Amino acid sequence: YWHGVFGGLYLPFLRAEIWRNLAVAERELRAGESIACESVDINGDGHDELWIHSSRFSAIVSPARGGALEELARFALGENLADSLTRRRESYHVTAMELATAEHAARAEGESAPSIHDIEASIELAELPPADLDDRALFVGRVLPAPVTLERYARAAYEPVESMARSAMTVDVKCDADSVITTLRTIDDALVKQLTFFPDGSVRAKFSWLASRYREDAWFTSEISVARPIHLRSVGATIWEHPIETLAKSERGLDRTLQGTSYLLRWPASSGEAEVELVSGD
């Protein structure tokens, strides 16, 4: 009953177990398959996604979301590496800011076993928790102004110079026995993102952009949000790392839960190109 009222999606172990079972099932279905790609509206949002898969992994790329990698399931590990959770504003976050501590604490003291409504009424916050500007995924592109710090970025207290998180991109796909190469472009060709998938589940991302449209002190960035810590290979990038935490109702009141890790790779916008690799087994 408590899980129906509190927690649910916010509990990582519940999501992880679902993804583990899905990985086991898909591994059985794809046994012996070579790497391939298909175009299908897999989430029913009216836009086709790219579903890249082999006998060892399954990945979903969304051209409608700036070419974000929304799923990366490695069958041997029994996980979806992209299973981090977007921080959202909940109505009880706002309500908790408006409650008077003394009044609601006194109400809860009158019962030995507080009701769900008493627990909700006793929740208070000194400040609103961060709410993400965009849905989390792997390889979400933005250009950030120089003054943005890691602390501001982690709190989502910044405004990007440009965000590609919701930019529709055209896509070309090249598939052979060794890899699937997806080349995504913004409508104005200002950004080209190439994601190369290998049969073992490794992914290499290359970016090229029109450097002249940004200030020299700006930063081109690609955010990789993952369910657990990983290692990345990149040349010339500085990497910001911070935990992804949510604040959600539970039977105890409000629980702070670690949902994953954000890696923000930053390159000078003046460079015009960048590359990063996510290797299998990370």
Salt bridges, closest charged atoms under 4 A:
GLU17 OE2 - ARG20 NH2 2.76
GLU26 OE2 - ARG30 NE 2.75
GLU33 OE1 - ARG30 NH1 3.02
GLU33 OE1 - HIS53 ND1 3.81
GLU38 OE2 - HIS53 NE2 2.82
GLU70 OE2 - ARG65 NH1 2.52
GLU79 OE2 - ARG228 NH2 2.69
ASP83 OD1 - ARG15 NE 2.85
GLU103 OE2 - ARG107 NH2 3.90
GLU120 OE1 - LYS249 NZ 3.61
ASP132 OD1 - ARG87 NH2 2.69
ASP132 OD2 - ARG136 NE 2.90
ASP134 OD2 - ARG142 NH2 3.07
ASP134 OD1 - ARG166 NH1 2.60
ASP135 OD1 - ARG88 NH2 2.96
GLU151 OE2 - ARG155 NE 2.29
GLU162 OE2 - ARG213 NH2 3.65
ASP188 OD2 - ARG213 NH1 3.14
ASP189 OD1 - ARG185 NH1 3.97
ASP217 OD1 - ARG215 NE 3.12
GLU223 OE2 - ARG136 NH1 2.93
GLU223 OE1 - ARG142 NH1 3.03
GLU245 OE1 - ARG256 NH1 3.95
GLU251 OE2 - ARG252 NH1 3.46
ASP255 OD2 - ARG252 NH2 2.33
